Amino acid sequence: MNDPTREGFISASDISWERAGDGVRRKILGYDQELMLVRVQFEKGSIGYLHRHPHRQVTYIESGVFDVQLGAEKKKLGAGDCYFVPSGVEHGVVALEAGVLVDVFTPAREDFIAAAR
């Protein structure tokens, strides 16, 4: 990763939202090469389409209710819940109401940083 890190104190109001899909936007907050935190906002009915990546991911549901698919299993999760995605496992969400997810990745998602440039 050739992009500088975003370390130290981070004010979310200083970081612009970027579009991440229909009705989905994200802010890449703190990161270095090994760890990244991203806040993702969904409008009701928006979809985080099924996908997989080599990164490990843990997601905290800050607000809203989501249908979450992790591998072949689906569950409805709400504010305060979380899910862990091992490397290479297919996963996705559907926002049953407007809400916010907080994603943590290891290592950092270089593709997110490249898309934000």
C-alpha positions as CSV (number, residue, x, y, z in Angstrom):
1,M,0.0,0.0,0.0
2,N,1.6,3.2,-1.1
3,D,-1.1,5.5,0.3
4,P,-0.2,7.2,3.6
5,T,-1.9,5.8,6.7
6,R,-4.6,7.6,8.6
7,E,-3.5,7.3,12.2
8,G,-3.9,9.3,15.4
9,F,-7.0,11.3,16.1
10,I,-9.5,11.2,13.3
11,S,-12.5,13.5,13.0
12,A,-15.2,11.8,10.8
13,S,-16.5,15.3,9.9
14,D,-13.2,15.9,8.0
15,I,-13.7,12.8,5.8
16,S,-16.0,12.8,2.8
17,W,-18.6,10.1,2.1
18,E,-17.9,8.0,-1.0
19,R,-20.5,6.1,-2.9
20,A,-20.3,2.3,-2.5
21,G,-23.4,1.2,-4.3
22,D,-27.1,2.2,-4.8
23,G,-28.2,3.7,-1.4
24,V,-24.8,2.8,0.2
25,R,-22.0,5.1,1.1
26,R,-18.9,4.8,3.2
27,K,-16.2,6.6,5.1
28,I,-12.8,5.1,5.4
29,L,-11.7,6.1,8.8
30,G,-8.5,4.9,10.5
31,Y,-6.1,2.5,8.8
32,D,-2.5,1.4,8.2
33,Q,-1.3,-1.6,6.2
34,E,-2.6,-4.2,8.7
35,L,-5.9,-2.8,10.0
36,M,-8.8,-0.7,8.7
37,L,-12.1,0.7,10.1
38,V,-14.9,1.8,7.7
39,R,-18.3,3.2,8.5
40,V,-21.0,2.2,6.0
41,Q,-24.4,3.8,5.7
42,F,-27.3,2.0,4.1
43,E,-30.7,3.4,3.0
44,K,-33.7,1.1,3.6
45,G,-33.7,-1.7,1.0
46,S,-30.1,-1.2,-0.1
47,I,-27.9,-4.2,-0.7
48,G,-24.4,-5.1,0.1
49,Y,-24.2,-7.8,-2.6
50,L,-22.7,-11.2,-1.9
51,H,-18.9,-11.1,-2.3
52,R,-15.7,-12.6,-0.9
53,H,-12.2,-11.3,-0.2
54,P,-9.0,-12.5,1.4
55,H,-9.4,-10.1,4.3
56,R,-10.8,-11.1,7.7
57,Q,-13.7,-8.8,8.6
58,V,-15.7,-8.1,11.7
59,T,-18.8,-5.9,11.4
60,Y,-20.6,-4.2,14.2
61,I,-24.2,-3.1,13.5
62,E,-24.4,0.5,14.9
63,S,-28.0,1.1,13.9
64,G,-30.7,-0.5,11.8
65,V,-31.8,-4.1,11.0
66,F,-30.1,-6.2,8.4
67,D,-30.5,-9.6,6.8
68,V,-27.0,-10.9,6.9
69,Q,-25.7,-13.9,4.8
70,L,-22.5,-15.5,5.9
71,G,-21.6,-18.5,3.8
72,A,-24.9,-20.6,3.4
73,E,-26.4,-19.2,6.7
74,K,-28.7,-16.2,6.9
75,K,-29.8,-14.3,10.1
76,K,-31.5,-11.0,10.9
77,L,-29.3,-8.8,13.0
78,G,-29.8,-5.4,14.6
79,A,-28.1,-2.6,16.5
80,G,-25.5,-4.0,18.9
81,D,-25.0,-7.3,17.1
82,C,-22.0,-8.2,15.0
83,Y,-20.7,-10.9,12.7
84,F,-17.2,-12.2,11.8
85,V,-16.2,-13.1,8.3
86,P,-13.2,-15.4,7.9
87,S,-11.0,-15.0,4.8
88,G,-12.6,-16.1,1.6
89,V,-16.1,-16.6,3.0
90,E,-19.0,-15.3,0.8
91,H,-21.1,-12.7,2.6
92,G,-23.6,-9.8,2.1
93,V,-26.4,-7.8,3.6
94,V,-29.8,-6.3,2.9
95,A,-30.9,-3.3,4.9
96,L,-34.4,-4.0,6.2
97,E,-34.4,-0.4,7.5
98,A,-31.9,2.5,7.2
99,G,-28.8,1.7,9.2
100,V,-25.0,1.9,9.7
101,L,-22.4,-0.9,9.8
102,V,-18.9,-0.5,11.1
103,D,-16.5,-2.8,9.3
104,V,-13.0,-3.7,10.5
105,F,-10.6,-5.4,8.1
106,T,-7.3,-7.0,8.4
107,P,-5.2,-6.4,6.4
108,A,-6.4,-3.1,5.2
109,R,-8.5,-3.0,2.0
110,E,-6.2,-1.6,-0.6
111,D,-9.0,-1.6,-3.2
112,F,-11.0,0.8,-1.0
113,I,-8.1,3.2,-0.7
114,A,-7.5,3.1,-4.5
115,A,-11.2,3.7,-5.2
116,A,-11.2,6.7,-2.9
117,R,-8.3,8.5,-4.7
